[in-house]
Amino acid sequence: MSIVLINPHLVIQRNDPMTTGVVYMPVALASFAAALRQKNLDVRVIDAFGLAPHHARIQEKFLVLGIDTDQVLQRIPQEIRCIFLFANQVINHLSLVAILQAIKQRFPHAVLGILENSQAVTAYALTPVVDEFFTHGADFAVIGDLEAGGITVAQWLVSGNSLASMPDCSGILTPDRRNAARGEVPDLDSLASPAWDLFPLENYWSLRFGHGPQTSGRYLPLMTSRGCPYPCRFCVAPSTTGRRWRGRSAKVVVDEMAFFVEKFQVHEFHIEDLNPTVSDKRIREICAQIIERKLKISWKIVAGTKVESIKDGTTVRMMAQAGCEYVSISPESGAPEMLVAMNKPFKLNHAMEIIHHMNRNGIRSQACFVIGFPGEGPAERQKSRQLVHTLTRAGVDEIAIFIITPTPGSELFAQATGFDSLSDLNFTPVWRTDYAALNQFRKMLYLAFLLWKLRYFPFKILRQAFNFFVRRRFETKMEMIPYRALVWKWVGLKHGFMR
């Protein structure tokens, strides 16, 4: 065994299992594992969370889920040459550091690398915080596409070479090389399908919840594109992707769906792209391929997309015919002046039209908002409240409200003060001096949304309640999240940790 990949534990902020505790199946890590095997490299995956998702322990103000760090170490072969640790979400940082330190002590001969999760807004750019990893024992970090720089360094090390003798390489940071450009795969269609056979899929499926609403017994995340062309100042993606969007071809995307239907009997796919609908032509081609092949699947855009890139009702109808059941969009704020400050364009009229078409075609919709951006005050938040009311009347099925946090890689990170650990930089930033006021506004807006929805669409509220209490087959995140929070509360209480 020459290469080990480690997915860290899931970390939950104990005072808020509703906002934290989101389960992300590590699709970028599974893709990297497949790329290593494509190069005939021997690879093992240790999914610290996935191996024991109901096992908990306390660490400071967090609940940490997964196998113990000692159990991670026991699964690493003594002769290991190269170990990669996946920096999947910023809240999981303290778990990552704990595993890193333990490995460095137990396997001093191994070369340790940190993998950036460049395609998730809940992750973090490694470049601005890489010194912390080097201090705790990391030898290098991989930024950008893992299949670019990660493959290069893996092949170099497995061949018996030293890291110090490796030529400069895009996508690789070391203590002596801090200015590497992001690694980028020139042809995404050339990549192998994610190696999900290396992961404990049944453990994920048995949870009955994921990042997106889990409707069936089995689902898999899918990456149909990489990157995002938009310059939102609160987001990490401009830093980790360079505002470049690259799409996989429709045929390759649908081939992958069909492959997983056959291999794992999965008929539900959660699209985790940063912005999958940037190309209207491509999304229509994907839909046409699914329809033409008569694939009996459902798919959901769970990580969001720019609503303006969904061209019109024709695209929405095709998406519905091809099995699309859920789309998340991000108005972010109802205050035009805040949208300007955020570098976040939003066309309300177009959004209203698309929501109307999604309602007519049975696609559930989510609208995401952020509060607490610098310069925002009560008047601006009131405008967001008014927009939530407008969208509720238009038929949006759920909302999500996030308190701005200065994620490493975002423009706001340079201004960040007051937090103890990078794990604190999640969407429950209790270290903010205005957190109590922002959290109270968030709670009251959620309550107002539910009352408005009960007024305008009572049947939808009844259906969501039925899905939560009876079916356990979730159509929206608002049905699923309370169930997930109850599960994590039970896990914490069982171990005597949650309060």
Helices and strands as residue ranges (DSSP letters): E 3-7, E 10-13, H 27-38, E 43-47, E 56-59, E 62-65, H 69-74, E 82-87, G 90-92, H 93-106, E 111-116, G 127-129, H 130-135, E 140-142, H 146-158, G 163-165, E 172-173, G 188-190, G 196-198, H 201-207, E 220-222, E 225-226, H 237-241, E 246-247, H 250-264, E 268-271, H 280-293, E 298-301, G 307-309, H 313-321, E 324-332, H 336-342, H 348-360, E 364-371, H 378-394, E 398-403, G 411-415, G 422-424, H 435-456, H 458-466, I 467-471, H 477-494
